[in-house]
Amino acid sequence: MVKKSELDEKICLTCKRPFSWRKKWARDWESVKFCSKRCRGEFKP
């Protein structure tokens, strides 16, 4: 088991907060850009 502090992190493009890797994102972690559905919906390019 991996410690939480050792998980990959990214910065959300909308809220600029860090978010950690989740098992549900395992297949497409490279394409994940937002921490939540709300941030994805509010994103303004």
PDB file of N, CA, C, O and CB in Angstrom:
ATOM      1  N   MET A   1       0.841  -1.187   0.000  1.00  0.00           N
ATOM      2  CA  MET A   1       0.000   0.000   0.000  1.00  0.00           C
ATOM      3  C   MET A   1       0.884   1.248   0.000  1.00  0.00           C
ATOM      4  O   MET A   1       1.910   1.295   0.680  1.00  0.00           O
ATOM      5  CB  MET A   1      -0.956   0.000   1.224  1.00  0.00           C
ATOM      6  N   VAL A   2       0.480   2.238  -0.759  1.00  0.00           N
ATOM      7  CA  VAL A   2       1.245   3.476  -0.891  1.00  0.00           C
ATOM      8  C   VAL A   2       0.727   4.497   0.114  1.00  0.00           C
ATOM      9  O   VAL A   2      -0.479   4.634   0.318  1.00  0.00           O
ATOM     10  CB  VAL A   2       1.156   4.034  -2.339  1.00  0.00           C
ATOM     11  N   LYS A   3       1.655   5.207   0.733  1.00  0.00           N
ATOM     12  CA  LYS A   3       1.258   6.259   1.669  1.00  0.00           C
ATOM     13  C   LYS A   3       0.647   7.421   0.900  1.00  0.00           C
ATOM     14  O   LYS A   3       1.006   7.675  -0.250  1.00  0.00           O
ATOM     15  CB  LYS A   3       2.468   6.740   2.510  1.00  0.00           C
ATOM     16  N   LYS A   4      -0.276   8.122   1.543  1.00  0.00           N
ATOM     17  CA  LYS A   4      -0.934   9.250   0.897  1.00  0.00           C
ATOM     18  C   LYS A   4       0.055  10.323   0.477  1.00  0.00           C
ATOM     19  O   LYS A   4      -0.131  10.971  -0.553  1.00  0.00           O
ATOM     20  CB  LYS A   4      -1.971   9.845   1.820  1.00  0.00           C
ATOM     21  N   SER A   5       1.096  10.516   1.261  1.00  0.00           N
ATOM     22  CA  SER A   5       2.091  11.544   0.953  1.00  0.00           C
ATOM     23  C   SER A   5       2.938  11.192  -0.270  1.00  0.00           C
ATOM     24  O   SER A   5       3.620  12.060  -0.816  1.00  0.00           O
ATOM     25  CB  SER A   5       2.994  11.762   2.152  1.00  0.00           C
ATOM     26  N   GLU A   6       2.904   9.936  -0.704  1.00  0.00           N
ATOM     27  CA  GLU A   6       3.696   9.492  -1.848  1.00  0.00           C
ATOM     28  C   GLU A   6       2.897   9.437  -3.152  1.00  0.00           C
ATOM     29  O   GLU A   6       3.453   9.092  -4.195  1.00  0.00           O
ATOM     30  CB  GLU A   6       4.277   8.137  -1.560  1.00  0.00           C
ATOM     31  N   LEU A   7       1.605   9.769  -3.112  1.00  0.00           N
ATOM     32  CA  LEU A   7       0.782   9.743  -4.318  1.00  0.00           C
ATOM     33  C   LEU A   7       1.122  10.924  -5.218  1.00  0.00           C
ATOM     34  O   LEU A   7       1.543  11.980  -4.746  1.00  0.00           O
ATOM     35  CB  LEU A   7      -0.712   9.761  -3.956  1.00  0.00           C
ATOM     36  N   ASP A   8       0.932  10.727  -6.526  1.00  0.00           N
ATOM     37  CA  ASP A   8       1.149  11.815  -7.482  1.00  0.00           C
ATOM     38  C   ASP A   8       0.160  12.940  -7.214  1.00  0.00           C
ATOM     39  O   ASP A   8      -0.957  12.703  -6.755  1.00  0.00           O
ATOM     40  CB  ASP A   8       1.011  11.308  -8.941  1.00  0.00           C
ATOM     41  N   GLU A   9       0.582  14.165  -7.504  1.00  0.00           N
ATOM     42  CA  GLU A   9      -0.285  15.325  -7.346  1.00  0.00           C
ATOM     43  C   GLU A   9      -0.293  16.151  -8.609  1.00  0.00           C
ATOM     44  O   GLU A   9       0.683  16.171  -9.360  1.00  0.00           O
ATOM     45  CB  GLU A   9       0.157  16.176  -6.162  1.00  0.00           C
ATOM     46  N   LYS A  10      -1.396  16.833  -8.841  1.00  0.00           N
ATOM     47  CA  LYS A  10      -1.531  17.786  -9.939  1.00  0.00           C
ATOM     48  C   LYS A  10      -2.209  19.028  -9.389  1.00  0.00           C
ATOM     49  O   LYS A  10      -2.780  19.004  -8.298  1.00  0.00           O
ATOM     50  CB  LYS A  10      -2.340  17.179 -11.139  1.00  0.00           C
ATOM     51  N   ILE A  11      -2.143  20.118 -10.154  1.00  0.00           N
ATOM     52  CA  ILE A  11      -2.818  21.357  -9.793  1.00  0.00           C
ATOM     53  C   ILE A  11      -4.041  21.507 -10.697  1.00  0.00           C
ATOM     54  O   ILE A  11      -3.935  21.407 -11.919  1.00  0.00           O
ATOM     55  CB  ILE A  11      -1.854  22.593  -9.923  1.00  0.00           C
ATOM     56  N   CYS A  12      -5.187  21.745 -10.095  1.00  0.00           N
ATOM     57  CA  CYS A  12      -6.431  21.926 -10.842  1.00  0.00           C
ATOM     58  C   CYS A  12      -6.344  23.201 -11.676  1.00  0.00           C
ATOM     59  O   CYS A  12      -5.906  24.239 -11.178  1.00  0.00           O
ATOM     60  CB  CYS A  12      -7.651  21.982  -9.882  1.00  0.00           C
ATOM     61  N   LEU A  13      -6.757  23.130 -12.939  1.00  0.00           N
ATOM     62  CA  LEU A  13      -6.693  24.282 -13.838  1.00  0.00           C
ATOM     63  C   LEU A  13      -7.700  25.374 -13.476  1.00  0.00           C
ATOM     64  O   LEU A  13      -7.505  26.533 -13.844  1.00  0.00           O
ATOM     65  CB  LEU A  13      -6.928  23.833 -15.261  1.00  0.00           C
ATOM     66  N   THR A  14      -8.761  25.028 -12.767  1.00  0.00           N
ATOM     67  CA  THR A  14      -9.789  26.003 -12.411  1.00  0.00           C
ATOM     68  C   THR A  14      -9.509  26.665 -11.067  1.00  0.00           C
ATOM     69  O   THR A  14      -9.394  27.888 -10.990  1.00  0.00           O
ATOM     70  CB  THR A  14     -11.149  25.336 -12.379  1.00  0.00           C
ATOM     71  N   CYS A  15      -9.400  25.865 -10.011  1.00  0.00           N
ATOM     72  CA  CYS A  15      -9.268  26.422  -8.658  1.00  0.00           C
ATOM     73  C   CYS A  15      -7.821  26.557  -8.196  1.00  0.00           C
ATOM     74  O   CYS A  15      -7.564  27.138  -7.142  1.00  0.00           O
ATOM     75  CB  CYS A  15     -10.019  25.560  -7.681  1.00  0.00           C
ATOM     76  N   LYS A  16      -6.875  26.028  -8.968  1.00  0.00           N
ATOM     77  CA  LYS A  16      -5.436  26.111  -8.672  1.00  0.00           C
ATOM     78  C   LYS A  16      -5.031  25.403  -7.381  1.00  0.00           C
ATOM     79  O   LYS A  16      -3.973  25.693  -6.823  1.00  0.00           O
ATOM     80  CB  LYS A  16      -5.022  27.554  -8.589  1.00  0.00           C
ATOM     81  N   ARG A  17      -5.855  24.491  -6.908  1.00  0.00           N
ATOM     82  CA  ARG A  17      -5.532  23.719  -5.706  1.00  0.00           C
ATOM     83  C   ARG A  17      -4.931  22.377  -6.105  1.00  0.00           C
ATOM     84  O   ARG A  17      -5.264  21.836  -7.160  1.00  0.00           O
ATOM     85  CB  ARG A  17      -6.794  23.510  -4.825  1.00  0.00           C
ATOM     86  N   PRO A  18      -4.047  21.838  -5.268  1.00  0.00           N
ATOM     87  CA  PRO A  18      -3.485  20.519  -5.568  1.00  0.00           C
ATOM     88  C   PRO A  18      -4.504  19.408  -5.304  1.00  0.00           C
ATOM     89  O   PRO A  18      -5.302  19.494  -4.371  1.00  0.00           O
ATOM     90  CB  PRO A  18      -2.217  20.279  -4.735  1.00  0.00           C
ATOM     91  N   PHE A  19      -4.466  18.374  -6.131  1.00  0.00           N
ATOM     92  CA  PHE A  19      -5.286  17.195  -5.882  1.00  0.00           C
ATOM     93  C   PHE A  19      -4.453  15.959  -6.155  1.00  0.00           C
ATOM     94  O   PHE A  19      -3.545  15.983  -6.986  1.00  0.00           O
ATOM     95  CB  PHE A  19      -6.571  17.205  -6.755  1.00  0.00           C
ATOM     96  N   SER A  20      -4.762  14.886  -5.459  1.00  0.00           N
ATOM     97  CA  SER A  20      -3.968  13.662  -5.511  1.00  0.00           C
ATOM     98  C   SER A  20      -4.588  12.612  -6.420  1.00  0.00           C
ATOM     99  O   SER A  20      -5.775  12.653  -6.743  1.00  0.00           O
ATOM    100  CB  SER A  20      -3.798  13.096  -4.121  1.00  0.00           C
ATOM    101  N   TRP A  21      -3.742  11.674  -6.818  1.00  0.00           N
ATOM    102  CA  TRP A  21      -4.147  10.532  -7.623  1.00  0.00           C
ATOM    103  C   TRP A  21      -5.229   9.749  -6.898  1.00  0.00           C
ATOM    104  O   TRP A  21      -5.175   9.576  -5.680  1.00  0.00           O
ATOM    105  CB  TRP A  21      -2.942   9.627  -7.937  1.00  0.00           C
ATOM    106  N   ARG A  22      -6.211   9.279  -7.657  1.00  0.00           N
ATOM    107  CA  ARG A  22      -7.255   8.409  -7.114  1.00  0.00           C
ATOM    108  C   ARG A  22      -7.330   7.154  -7.965  1.00  0.00           C
ATOM    109  O   ARG A  22      -7.011   7.167  -9.154  1.00  0.00           O
ATOM    110  CB  ARG A  22      -8.636   9.134  -7.071  1.00  0.00           C
ATOM    111  N   LYS A  23      -7.758   6.070  -7.329  1.00  0.00           N
ATOM    112  CA  LYS A  23      -7.820   4.800  -8.041  1.00  0.00           C
ATOM    113  C   LYS A  23      -8.728   4.882  -9.272  1.00  0.00           C
ATOM    114  O   LYS A  23      -8.438   4.257 -10.292  1.00  0.00           O
ATOM    115  CB  LYS A  23      -8.310   3.702  -7.105  1.00  0.00           C
ATOM    116  N   LYS A  24      -9.822   5.645  -9.187  1.00  0.00           N
ATOM    117  CA  LYS A  24     -10.741   5.737 -10.332  1.00  0.00           C
ATOM    118  C   LYS A  24     -10.113   6.447 -11.525  1.00  0.00           C
ATOM    119  O   LYS A  24     -10.610   6.330 -12.645  1.00  0.00           O
ATOM    120  CB  LYS A  24     -12.013   6.464  -9.922  1.00  0.00           C
ATOM    121  N   TRP A  25      -9.008   7.195 -11.296  1.00  0.00           N
ATOM    122  CA  TRP A  25      -8.305   7.890 -12.372  1.00  0.00           C
ATOM    123  C   TRP A  25      -7.105   7.086 -12.873  1.00  0.00           C
ATOM    124  O   TRP A  25      -6.341   7.592 -13.696  1.00  0.00           O
ATOM    125  CB  TRP A  25      -7.847   9.266 -11.897  1.00  0.00           C
ATOM    126  N   ALA A  26      -6.919   5.876 -12.412  1.00  0.00           N
ATOM    127  CA  ALA A  26      -5.722   5.086 -12.719  1.00  0.00           C
ATOM    128  C   ALA A  26      -5.492   4.915 -14.222  1.00  0.00           C
ATOM    129  O   ALA A  26      -4.355   5.010 -14.684  1.00  0.00           O
ATOM    130  CB  ALA A  26      -5.829   3.721 -12.067  1.00  0.00           C
ATOM    131  N   ARG A  27      -6.544   4.667 -14.979  1.00  0.00           N
ATOM    132  CA  ARG A  27      -6.397   4.421 -16.420  1.00  0.00           C
ATOM    133  C   ARG A  27      -6.044   5.668 -17.210  1.00  0.00           C
ATOM    134  O   ARG A  27      -5.323   5.586 -18.204  1.00  0.00           O
ATOM    135  CB  ARG A  27      -7.664   3.836 -16.968  1.00  0.00           C
ATOM    136  N   ASP A  28      -6.543   6.829 -16.781  1.00  0.00           N
ATOM    137  CA  ASP A  28      -6.319   8.039 -17.574  1.00  0.00           C
ATOM    138  C   ASP A  28      -5.784   9.215 -16.756  1.00  0.00           C
ATOM    139  O   ASP A  28      -6.190  10.359 -16.966  1.00  0.00           O
ATOM    140  CB  ASP A  28      -7.600   8.443 -18.243  1.00  0.00           C
ATOM    141  N   TRP A  29      -4.879   8.932 -15.832  1.00  0.00           N
ATOM    142  CA  TRP A  29      -4.292   9.974 -14.976  1.00  0.00           C
ATOM    143  C   TRP A  29      -3.624  11.074 -15.807  1.00  0.00           C
ATOM    144  O   TRP A  29      -3.645  12.239 -15.410  1.00  0.00           O
ATOM    145  CB  TRP A  29      -3.266   9.355 -14.013  1.00  0.00           C
ATOM    146  N   GLU A  30      -3.043  10.724 -16.935  1.00  0.00           N
ATOM    147  CA  GLU A  30      -2.364  11.709 -17.784  1.00  0.00           C
ATOM    148  C   GLU A  30      -3.334  12.761 -18.323  1.00  0.00           C
ATOM    149  O   GLU A  30      -2.942  13.908 -18.537  1.00  0.00           O
ATOM    150  CB  GLU A  30      -1.666  11.006 -18.947  1.00  0.00           C
ATOM    151  N   SER A  31      -4.584  12.387 -18.542  1.00  0.00           N
ATOM    152  CA  SER A  31      -5.547  13.331 -19.116  1.00  0.00           C
ATOM    153  C   SER A  31      -6.402  14.056 -18.072  1.00  0.00           C
ATOM    154  O   SER A  31      -7.176  14.943 -18.430  1.00  0.00           O
ATOM    155  CB  SER A  31      -6.450  12.604 -20.070  1.00  0.00           C
ATOM    156  N   VAL A  32      -6.279  13.700 -16.799  1.00  0.00           N
ATOM    157  CA  VAL A  32      -7.046  14.360 -15.735  1.00  0.00           C
ATOM    158  C   VAL A  32      -6.473  15.752 -15.501  1.00  0.00           C
ATOM    159  O   VAL A  32      -5.275  15.901 -15.262  1.00  0.00           O
ATOM    160  CB  VAL A  32      -7.019  13.522 -14.415  1.00  0.00           C
ATOM    161  N   LYS A  33      -7.336  16.782 -15.570  1.00  0.00           N
ATOM    162  CA  LYS A  33      -6.886  18.166 -15.416  1.00  0.00           C
ATOM    163  C   LYS A  33      -7.621  18.912 -14.315  1.00  0.00           C
ATOM    164  O   LYS A  33      -7.177  19.976 -13.884  1.00  0.00           O
ATOM    165  CB  LYS A  33      -7.054  18.903 -16.712  1.00  0.00           C
ATOM    166  N   PHE A  34      -8.747  18.362 -13.854  1.00  0.00           N
ATOM    167  CA  PHE A  34      -9.581  19.045 -12.872  1.00  0.00           C
ATOM    168  C   PHE A  34      -9.802  18.162 -11.652  1.00  0.00           C
ATOM    169  O   PHE A  34      -9.807  16.935 -11.757  1.00  0.00           O
ATOM    170  CB  PHE A  34     -10.925  19.444 -13.491  1.00  0.00           C
ATOM    171  N   CYS A  35      -9.984  18.792 -10.495  1.00  0.00           N
ATOM    172  CA  CYS A  35     -10.144  18.037  -9.253  1.00  0.00           C
ATOM    173  C   CYS A  35     -11.574  17.542  -9.051  1.00  0.00           C
ATOM    174  O   CYS A  35     -11.804  16.629  -8.258  1.00  0.00           O
ATOM    175  CB  CYS A  35      -9.731  18.892  -8.074  1.00  0.00           C
ATOM    176  N   SER A  36     -12.539  18.136  -9.761  1.00  0.00           N
ATOM    177  CA  SER A  36     -13.937  17.756  -9.561  1.00  0.00           C
ATOM    178  C   SER A  36     -14.771  18.069 -10.801  1.00  0.00           C
ATOM    179  O   SER A  36     -14.318  18.753 -11.718  1.00  0.00           O
ATOM    180  CB  SER A  36     -14.517  18.479  -8.338  1.00  0.00           C
ATOM    181  N   LYS A  37     -15.986  17.557 -10.807  1.00  0.00           N
ATOM    182  CA  LYS A  37     -16.915  17.857 -11.901  1.00  0.00           C
ATOM    183  C   LYS A  37     -17.261  19.341 -11.901  1.00  0.00           C
ATOM    184  O   LYS A  37     -17.421  19.947 -12.960  1.00  0.00           O
ATOM    185  CB  LYS A  37     -18.202  17.004 -11.780  1.00  0.00           C
ATOM    186  N   ARG A  38     -17.373  19.915 -10.725  1.00  0.00           N
ATOM    187  CA  ARG A  38     -17.688  21.342 -10.621  1.00  0.00           C
ATOM    188  C   ARG A  38     -16.611  22.193 -11.295  1.00  0.00           C
ATOM    189  O   ARG A  38     -16.927  23.104 -12.061  1.00  0.00           O
ATOM    190  CB  ARG A  38     -17.838  21.751  -9.146  1.00  0.00           C
ATOM    191  N   CYS A  39     -15.353  21.901 -11.013  1.00  0.00           N
ATOM    192  CA  CYS A  39     -14.255  22.656 -11.625  1.00  0.00           C
ATOM    193  C   CYS A  39     -14.221  22.460 -13.136  1.00  0.00           C
ATOM    194  O   CYS A  39     -13.929  23.398 -13.878  1.00  0.00           O
ATOM    195  CB  CYS A  39     -12.915  22.238 -11.015  1.00  0.00           C
ATOM    196  N   ARG A  40     -14.515  21.257 -13.593  1.00  0.00           N
ATOM    197  CA  ARG A  40     -14.545  21.002 -15.034  1.00  0.00           C
ATOM    198  C   ARG A  40     -15.630  21.843 -15.699  1.00  0.00           C
ATOM    199  O   ARG A  40     -15.423  22.367 -16.794  1.00  0.00           O
ATOM    200  CB  ARG A  40     -14.780  19.502 -15.318  1.00  0.00           C
ATOM    201  N   GLY A  41     -16.789  21.977 -15.044  1.00  0.00           N
ATOM    202  CA  GLY A  41     -17.890  22.749 -15.598  1.00  0.00           C
ATOM    203  C   GLY A  41     -17.660  24.250 -15.569  1.00  0.00           C
ATOM    204  O   GLY A  41     -18.185  24.970 -16.419  1.00  0.00           O
ATOM    205  N   GLU A  42     -16.881  24.736 -14.603  1.00  0.00           N
ATOM    206  CA  GLU A  42     -16.638  26.170 -14.458  1.00  0.00           C
ATOM    207  C   GLU A  42     -15.414  26.666 -15.218  1.00  0.00           C
ATOM    208  O   GLU A  42     -15.162  27.870 -15.255  1.00  0.00           O
ATOM    209  CB  GLU A  42     -16.484  26.504 -13.013  1.00  0.00           C
ATOM    210  N   PHE A  43     -14.651  25.762 -15.825  1.00  0.00           N
ATOM    211  CA  PHE A  43     -13.399  26.137 -16.480  1.00  0.00           C
ATOM    212  C   PHE A  43     -13.632  27.066 -17.658  1.00  0.00           C
ATOM    213  O   PHE A  43     -14.471  26.802 -18.519  1.00  0.00           O
ATOM    214  CB  PHE A  43     -12.659  24.900 -16.943  1.00  0.00           C
ATOM    215  N   LYS A  44     -12.876  28.159 -17.685  1.00  0.00           N
ATOM    216  CA  LYS A  44     -12.912  29.112 -18.796  1.00  0.00           C
ATOM    217  C   LYS A  44     -11.513  29.164 -19.408  1.00  0.00           C
ATOM    218  O   LYS A  44     -10.592  29.686 -18.780  1.00  0.00           O
ATOM    219  CB  LYS A  44     -13.382  30.543 -18.319  1.00  0.00           C
ATOM    220  N   PRO A  45     -11.335  28.631 -20.625  1.00  0.00           N
ATOM    221  CA  PRO A  45      -9.990  28.606 -21.232  1.00  0.00           C
ATOM    222  C   PRO A  45      -9.434  29.975 -21.559  1.00  0.00           C
ATOM    223  O   PRO A  45      -8.319  30.083 -22.069  1.00  0.00           O
ATOM    224  CB  PRO A  45     -10.016  27.792 -22.480  1.00  0.00           C
TER     225      PRO A  45
END
